Structures are given as structure tokens and as C-alpha cells.
Amino acid sequence: MAERITGVFEGGGVKGIALAGAAAAALDEGYKFDQAVGTSAGAMVASLVSAGFGPGELRQAVTGIDWPGLTARSALRKNVSMVFRLGFHSGSKLEAALRRLLRSKGVQGFGDLPDGSLMVVATDLNHGRGIVLPNDLPGLGHDPRGFSVARAVLMSSSVPFVFEPVRLSDRVTGEELMMADGAITARFPAQLVPRNPASVGFRLRPPPDHHPHHEIKGPVSLATAVIGAGISAREDLPPMCGPLDRVVEVVVDHDSLDFDVSPSLAAELFDIGYEAALQQLCAPQRKYADVSTDR
């Protein structure tokens, strides 16, 4: 019988590909995600898990995304975008990829998912507060059932400066809110986890000898270095003690904001997460059986 769990997925930029691998290992070992909670890249993994992606389908999903294309812009276009849109890159390509993946499972709005099965964290920059989607949508005048899951994940994943903030109308007050990366509020949103069912956290860790270096030559590289430093600093903190029943840690040696990820590298990152979770979930050592058959 499958062990029913709540999965909590940490943010971490493109390293979130490894979290998809960890989720695949959990599924292969008989775990069933009754609920998934995520921030940033973890929100993407949580959405796919909630939509019913299997182990092999998760692998296909993350290796099929054109990661370099998400940030493919000339220096001039980046600077113009920053001035007029407050971010170097549009999130439209990421949102389109998410929509396509979720639609393949018949999921568009939160109403297409089992009630309460998905929560993602975004940050309301206007008021400096965390927003939990879809839970907080009614208070903003939105019907969660028809609200796009892909849009919510984009809000949670819009790293400041790297991606443009996502605008959301507060239909109660008439104010236009700017939503950004949920990691500003809660990189590892374990505080949202209910006491039942059992909960498993999926976290990213850098290698012990990892010392990132950013060469700063202008505003683009400076902004990237600032955000990258914040991500790296949080990854270096000790594991959090909290309400989770167990935590799976995945060691990944890759820059969170380096989107130059080929399909083969994406597969490698996925496999790193898969093997790490397989070992920590105390499963027999084997290459993922289901992944090899349904990808």
C-alpha cells in the first residue's frame, strides 16, 4: 500500500531539476503525494506532482524544457527590459512551458486539481508579505478554481531582476500588485505543512567545497551576483528542524541562476536528485525501474 505524504519542495533555480528527480524516486518507492507545497523551482515540481506526473514523465518534463531559451536576450534588450519592465527577462516562455506540461494532464486552473493538493508561495512586493496560492486568492477577489496554476507557479518563480515581476490585480482594493519569487518569503515553506499525512521535505545543498564566484562588470552581473549570493547563503545554513517527519537532501554543484542547461545536463541533474532520494528513503539500490519504461 502506498504511503501517503505531503511533499515540501525548496526553491533553488535550475537546480530544482534535481528535486524533480528526488520526487520521481519517492514515487518509485511507493510514496503518494496527497499534497505538495513548493517555492520557486520547488513550486514547479510541486505542481507537476500534484497534476499526476509519474517518475518517467517528470524526467521527460524537465529534460524537455528549453532552459537556455528562458533567458535568451541580448544585453541591450536585458537593460531595456529592466528599465521598463523591472526584470531582465520575461517569464512568458517559462509560463508557456508550464501551461503545456500541465495541460497534458488536463490541468489549467486550481479547480482541475484535487482540493488542497497544491500550495505555492509567492511574494507580494508591494506590501512585503508572503502569499500562498491558491489559499489567499479569494481575499484578493479571485476564484481559485479558474486561476491558472502555471501563472501561480510563475509568480513563485520570478526571481527579482532575473525575471519580471508578475502583475496581479487585487480586485478588492483595485490595486495592482507585483508578485515575485516566493523564496524571498519562504525558501523552504515547511511551516505550511499540516500534521497529517506524514511529511517529507526535499532540499538542495551545495557540495562542501563549493565556493561560487561572480565576476561583476555591470548592472546585469551585479544583480545576478546579489540574487545568487542570497540563494547560496541560504543553502549553506544548517538543515531546519521543524514539523517535517523527514528531510531528503540533494547535493548539487551547479549555479542556481545558470540557465545554460542542455537536455543531457538536465538529465544528469535529475539523476543526481533521484539517486540521492533513493538512498535517503532507505530503498534498495537500483536504477529507476519506472523511469526507464515510461519516458
C-alpha positions in Angstrom: 0.0 0.0 0.0 1.3 3.4 -0.9 2.5 5.7 1.9 0.6 8.9 1.6 2.7 12.0 2.3 2.9 15.8 2.0 5.9 16.8 0.0 7.7 20.1 0.6 9.9 21.3 -2.2 12.6 24.0 -1.7 13.4 26.8 -4.1 16.7 26.7 -6.0 16.5 28.0 -9.6 17.5 25.5 -12.2 18.8 23.1 -9.5 15.2 22.4 -9.0 15.6 19.9 -11.8 17.3 17.6 -9.2 14.2 18.0 -6.9 12.1 16.6 -9.8 14.4 13.6 -9.7 14.0 13.2 -6.0 10.2 13.3 -6.3 10.5 10.6 -9.0 12.4 8.4 -6.6 9.8 8.9 -3.9 7.1 7.9 -6.4 9.0 4.8 -7.5 9.4 3.8 -3.9 5.7 3.8 -3.3 5.1 7.2 -1.8 1.9 9.1 -2.9 1.8 12.9 -2.7 -1.6 13.7 -1.3 -0.4 17.3 -1.0 2.6 19.2 -2.5 4.0 22.5 -1.2 6.7 24.4 -3.0 8.5 27.7 -3.5 10.1 28.9 -6.8 11.6 25.9 -8.6 10.1 23.7 -5.9 6.7 25.2 -6.9 7.1 23.9 -10.4 8.0 20.4 -9.1 5.0 20.5 -6.7 2.7 21.5 -9.5 3.8 18.6 -11.7 3.5 16.1 -8.9 0.0 17.4 -8.0 -1.0 17.1 -11.6 -0.2 13.4 -11.6 3.2 13.2 -13.4 4.8 9.9 -12.9 8.6 9.3 -12.5 9.4 9.0 -16.2 7.1 11.8 -17.1 8.9 14.1 -14.6 12.1 13.2 -16.3 10.7 13.9 -19.7 9.3 17.2 -18.5 12.5 18.7 -17.1 14.7 17.5 -19.9 12.2 18.8 -22.5 12.2 22.4 -21.3 14.4 24.8 -23.3 16.3 26.1 -20.3 18.7 28.4 -22.1 15.8 29.8 -24.1 14.2 31.1 -20.9 16.9 33.8 -20.6 17.9 34.2 -24.2 18.2 38.0 -24.7 20.8 40.4 -25.9 22.5 42.8 -23.3 20.6 45.7 -24.8 17.2 44.0 -24.5 18.0 43.0 -21.0 18.8 46.6 -20.0 15.7 47.9 -21.7 13.5 45.3 -20.1 15.0 46.1 -16.7 14.2 49.8 -17.1 10.6 49.4 -18.4 9.5 46.0 -17.0 11.7 45.7 -13.9 13.4 42.5 -14.9 16.0 41.3 -17.4 13.8 38.5 -18.8 10.1 37.9 -19.4 8.6 34.9 -17.8 6.4 34.2 -20.7 8.4 31.3 -22.0 8.5 29.6 -18.7 4.8 30.1 -18.2 4.1 28.7 -21.7 6.2 25.6 -20.9 4.3 25.1 -17.6 0.9 25.5 -19.3 1.8 23.0 -21.9 3.0 20.4 -19.4 0.0 20.9 -17.0 -2.4 20.8 -19.9 -1.1 17.4 -20.9 -2.7 16.2 -17.6 -5.9 18.2 -18.1 -4.8 20.8 -15.6 -5.3 24.6 -16.2 -6.9 26.1 -13.1 -6.6 25.0 -9.4 -10.1 23.6 -9.8 -8.7 20.9 -12.0 -6.6 19.6 -9.1 -7.8 17.7 -6.0 -8.9 20.2 -3.4 -6.0 21.3 -1.2 -3.4 19.2 -3.1 -1.1 22.1 -4.1 0.2 25.2 -2.4 2.8 27.5 -3.8 4.4 30.6 -2.2 4.9 33.9 -3.9 5.9 37.4 -2.5 3.8 40.5 -2.7 6.5 43.1 -3.3 4.1 46.0 -2.7 3.3 45.0 0.8 6.4 42.9 1.7 4.3 39.8 2.5 4.1 36.2 1.6 1.2 35.0 -0.5 0.0 31.4 -0.5 -1.7 30.3 -3.7 -4.5 29.4 -4.1 -5.4 29.9 -0.4 -5.0 33.7 -0.5 -6.7 34.3 -3.8 -10.3 34.8 -2.5 -9.1 37.6 -0.3 -7.8 39.3 -3.5 -11.1 38.8 -5.3 -10.1 35.8 -7.4 -11.8 32.5 -7.8 -9.1 29.9 -7.2 -10.8 27.3 -9.3 -10.3 29.2 -12.5 -6.9 30.7 -11.6 -4.1 29.4 -13.8 -1.7 27.0 -12.0 1.0 27.9 -14.4 0.6 31.6 -13.6 0.8 30.9 -9.9 4.0 28.9 -10.3 5.4 31.7 -12.5 4.7 34.2 -9.7 6.5 31.9 -7.2 9.5 31.5 -9.6 10.0 35.1 -10.7 13.5 35.8 -9.2 13.9 39.5 -8.8 15.9 41.2 -11.5 16.3 38.0 -13.4 12.6 37.8 -14.3 10.0 40.5 -14.5 7.6 40.6 -11.5 4.1 39.2 -12.3 1.3 41.7 -12.0 -1.8 40.6 -10.1 -4.9 42.8 -9.7 -6.3 43.0 -6.2 -9.9 43.1 -7.2 -11.0 44.0 -3.6 -8.9 47.2 -3.4 -8.3 47.9 -7.1 -4.5 47.9 -6.5 -2.1 46.3 -9.0 0.3 44.0 -7.1 3.7 42.9 -8.2 4.4 39.3 -7.3 7.9 37.8 -7.2 9.9 34.8 -6.1 8.4 33.1 -3.1 12.0 32.4 -1.8 12.1 36.0 -0.6 9.4 35.0 1.9 9.9 31.3 2.5 12.6 29.4 0.5 11.6 26.1 2.3 7.9 26.5 3.2 7.7 23.8 5.9 5.5 26.0 8.0 2.6 25.4 5.7 2.7 21.6 6.2 -0.3 20.1 8.1 0.3 17.5 10.7 -1.2 14.7 8.6 -0.4 12.9 6.5 3.3 12.2 7.0 5.5 14.9 5.5 8.8 14.7 3.6 10.9 17.7 2.7 13.1 17.9 -0.4 16.0 20.3 0.0 19.1 21.3 -2.0 22.6 21.6 -0.6 25.9 22.7 -2.2 28.9 20.5 -2.1 31.2 21.1 0.9 33.9 22.6 -1.2 31.5 24.8 -3.3 32.7 28.4 -3.5 30.7 30.4 -6.1 32.5 33.3 -7.8 30.7 36.0 -9.7 32.6 38.4 -11.9 30.9 41.7 -11.7 31.2 44.0 -14.7 27.9 45.9 -14.8 24.3 46.1 -13.6 23.3 42.8 -15.1 26.1 40.8 -13.5 25.7 42.8 -10.2 22.0 41.9 -9.9 22.8 38.3 -10.7 25.5 38.2 -8.1 23.3 39.7 -5.4 20.5 37.2 -6.0 22.9 34.3 -6.4 24.6 35.2 -3.1 21.3 35.2 -1.3 20.4 31.7 -2.7 23.9 30.3 -1.9 23.8 31.8 1.7 20.5 30.1 2.5 21.7 26.8 1.1 24.7 26.9 3.4 22.6 27.3 6.5 22.1 24.1 8.7 19.1 21.9 8.0 16.0 23.3 9.5 14.4 21.5 12.4 10.6 21.7 12.2 7.4 19.8 11.7 8.6 17.6 8.9 8.8 13.9 9.5 11.9 13.5 7.4 14.1 15.6 5.0 15.8 14.4 1.8 18.8 16.5 1.0 20.2 16.6 -2.6 23.7 17.9 -3.1 24.0 19.7 -6.4 27.1 21.5 -7.8 25.5 24.0 -10.2 24.8 27.7 -10.2 21.1 28.2 -9.4 20.8 31.0 -12.0 22.9 29.4 -14.7 20.2 28.5 -17.2 22.6 27.2 -19.8 21.3 23.7 -19.2 21.3 21.2 -22.1 18.9 18.2 -22.2 21.8 15.9 -21.2 22.8 18.2 -18.2 19.1 18.3 -17.2 19.0 14.5 -17.2 22.2 14.4 -15.1 20.8 16.8 -12.5 17.6 14.8 -12.5 19.6 11.6 -11.9 21.5 13.2 -9.0 18.3 14.0 -7.3 16.9 10.6 -8.0 19.8 8.7 -6.6 20.1 11.0 -3.5 16.5 10.4 -2.6 16.7 6.7 -3.3 19.5 6.3 -0.8 17.9 8.5 1.9 14.5 6.9 1.6 16.2 3.6 2.6 15.3 1.9 -0.7 17.2 -1.0 -2.4 19.8 0.3 -4.7 18.6 0.1 -8.3 18.2 2.3 -11.3 14.7 3.7 -11.5 12.6 0.9 -13.0 9.5 3.0 -13.9 11.6 5.9 -15.4 13.2 3.6 -17.9 9.9 2.2 -19.1 7.7 5.3 -19.4 10.0 8.0 -20.6 
